[in-house]
């Protein structure tokens, strides 16, 4: 090998020697898991139940959204569902936004969370109630929340910083309803695999809605206190494909206010918003 060829070979080997660490670092960086997780989801339910009450006048709903989480604990989400214009005057869609942080205590299996959640109802307004509303007022709601959890049990308290879904003196309450709250105790009990197979859980829930105002006039069933309790028991099966099938029974009390609730679209139509509902859900995460 002549001197010129040796010089070229040494140059090539030197270049490779300098470049190899960069290549290795690039491969390591490529292999490192991302701290960002995006989880799209979609679901079909026979009845959209929120805090024990139907939001679709006991009709089916198509729902979906995207959840974001960061390895450090931050989360955000957007979610939507159809709703009934018989409950939300001139409304057709609910759009929810959430943002917060999930943390861990130093004790094993104990967690905590803080965040904010908002529900928007584009186009819906109490002024569209038939026969006549009492001025413009949206149904939009913004809440702050905080909670603690232990393994598969969690408690969360949500407090509204707006009038609770627009409830105030314009639409039949004695005052505004800011700082109304919802207390939520939920357990997702894992069932024994030897009897139920993998990824089968028993969802259990109890909640309480507390308004900071009363109804100015009695509801059709005679009640003036809008507070209510809700309960849920069900069974859910998760599949490796990302599908989840669940069946649940829910119940919300205070029939004196929520039985025979009149439609905001047709005064001759009424439904029990609460009471007992059986909810079947087929969901898919991607």
N, C-alpha and C positions, 0 to 999 in steps of 0.2 A: 504494500500500500504506500503510495507516494505521500509527500508532506501535505499537499493540497487536500487530498482525500481524507487524511487523518484530521486535518483542521476542521473540515466540514462535519466529520463524524463526531468529534469532540463537541462541536457547537450544537449539533442535534441532541446529543445525550445531555448536555448541560441544560438545554432548553426544556427537555422532557423532565429533568430533575427539578427544575424550578416550577414547572407547570403541574406535576403530579400532586403536590399538596393541595393546590387549588381545586383540582378535580376531585380529590378525596373529600375536601370540605363541602364542595357542591353536592356530592352524593349524600353526605351525611345530612346536609340541610334539607335535601329533597326527601330523605327518609324520615325526618323528624315530623311528628304529628302536628297538625295545625292547631292553635289554641281556639280557633273559631269553628263553631258548629252551626250549620243551618239545617233545620228539619221542617220541610213542608209536610202538610197534613190535609186530609180531606175526610169528610164523614157524611153519612146519610142517616138521619134519625126519623122515627115516625112521629116525634113530637119534640119541639125545642123547649126544654124545661130549664128555667133559670131561677135559682133559689126557691125551688119547689113549685113555681107557677109557670104555666104555659106562656110562650111568647108568640105562638103561631096559631092561636085560637084552636088548639088541638089538632093541627095539621102537620104534615111532614116538613122537614127542613134539609137543605143541602148546605153544608158548612165547610170551611177550610181556612187555612192560614199558613204562616211561616213563623217558626220559633228560632231565635238566635241565642246562643250561649257562648260565653268566653270561659276559658279554663280558669281564670281568676275568680269567677263567680258572677260576673255581670250577665244579665239576660235582657232580651227585648222580644216583642212579638206583635204580629198583626193577625187579626182573625175576623171572619165575617160570616153572617148567616142571613137567610131570609127571615122576615118577621111578618106579622099580620097587620094590615092597615085597619083592621077592626079593633086593634088595641093601641096602635100608634098611628094617630090620624095622619093620613097622606104618606105614611111610611111604608117601605118595602124591604129595607136592608138595615142591618145593624153592623157597624164596623167598630171593632175593639182594638185598642193599642195598649201595650204594657211595657214597663221598663222597671228594672230593679236589680237587686243584688242578693245572691244566696251565699250564706257563709256557714262556717262550722265552728262550734264551740270546742274547747280543748277536751271536753268529755267525749268519750267514744259514742258514736251514733246520734249525737245531738246536733241539730242544725238550726239556723235562723234565717229569716228573710225580711227584707224591706222593699217597698216598691210603690208604684203608682199604676193605676189602671183607668182607662177612660172608655166610655161607650158613646158612639155617635150614631145618629139616626138621620141620614141625609133626607131633606125634604119634609120630614115629619114635624108637626107643630100642633100644639093644643088649640091654636086658632082655627084649625081645619076640622074641629069636632063638629058633627052634625047633631042638632040643628044649628048651634052657634057656639063658638068658643068665646073666651073672655080676654082677648088680647094675645099678642104673639108671645109664645114661650116654647122653647125647644124641649125635647126629652133628654138631651145630652147629659151625661153624668161623669164626674171625675172623682176618683177615690184614692186616698193614700192607704197603704196597708202594711202590716207587720205581723210576723208570726214566728212560732218555734215548732220544731219537729223532733220526734224521737223514733228512729227506724221508720216504720210505716204508719205512724200516727202524727198528725199535724193539726195545729190550731192557728187560725189567722183571724185578725180583726181588721175590717175595712171600714174607713170613715169617709163620708162624702164631704168634699170641700165645695161642692155646688149644691143647689137644691136637688134633693134625691130624685133623680130621673125627672127633673122639672117640676116637682110637686111644690106648690105655693098657693098664695091667696088667689091667684088668677084662675086656678082650676080646682077650687073646692077645699082648701086646707086653711086652718086657722092662722098660720104664719108661714114663713119660709121653712125649709127642711134641711138647711145646711147642718152638717155634723150628725146627720143620721148615720147609723152604723149597721154592719152585718158581722155577726160572730159565727165562725165556721170551724167545726171540729170534724175531721175526716180521718178515717182509717182505711187503708188498703191492705187487707189481711191476706198474706200468701197462703194458699191452701195446700195441703200435703200432696206432693207429687205422686206418691204411691197410690193415691185414691183418685186424683183429679188430673194427673198428667202435668206437664210443664206449663209454666206461665199462666196459671189460673188463680185469680184473686177474688176476694169478697169485699167489694166497696161498701163502706158504712159511713153514714153522714148524718149530722144534726146541725141545724143552723137557726139563727134568730135575727130577724130584721127589726130594728128599733128606730121609729120615726121620732123626730123632734117636734112634731105637730100632730094635731088631730084633724078629723074631717069636720068641716064647718056645718055640714048637714048629714044626717044618717044616710048610709048606703041603702040600696034597695032591700037588703036583708036586715036592716036595722042597726048596724054597728057604726061606731064613730072612731074607734081606735084602730089605725091601719097596721099596727105591728102584727107579725106572724112568725110562727115556727115552721121549719120544714125538716123532713126526714127522708132518708134514702137507704135502701138495701138492694144489693144486686150481685151479679156474678159476671166476671169478665175473663175472656180467654185471649191471650196474645199468641201470635204465630210468628215464626222466624221470617216470613215474607214481609212483615211489617203490618199485616192486617190485625185488627182487634175487633172482636165481637163481644157485645155486652147486652145484658138484659137487666133492667132495674125497675123497682117499684118506688115511686116517690109519693110523698104526702105533704101537703101544706094546710095548716089549720086557719082559723079565723074566717069561717064561712059567713059570719054576720056582715063582713065587709066584701069578701071576694066571691061568694056564691051569687049567681045570677047577675054577673057584671054585664052592664049594657055595652053593646058595640058602639064605638065612637063614629061609626059609619052608618049604622042602621039601628035606630032606637028600638026596633022590634026584634032585634037579635040579642041574645044573651048567652053567656057561658060561665061555668064555674072555673075561675082561673086557677084555683088551688084544688084541694081535695086529693084524690088518689089518681095517679097516672102510672101506666106501664110503658116503659121506654125501651125500645130496641134500637141499638146503634151498631152500624158497621163502619169502621174507620180504617184508614190506611196512612201510615207514615212512610216517608221516602228518604 
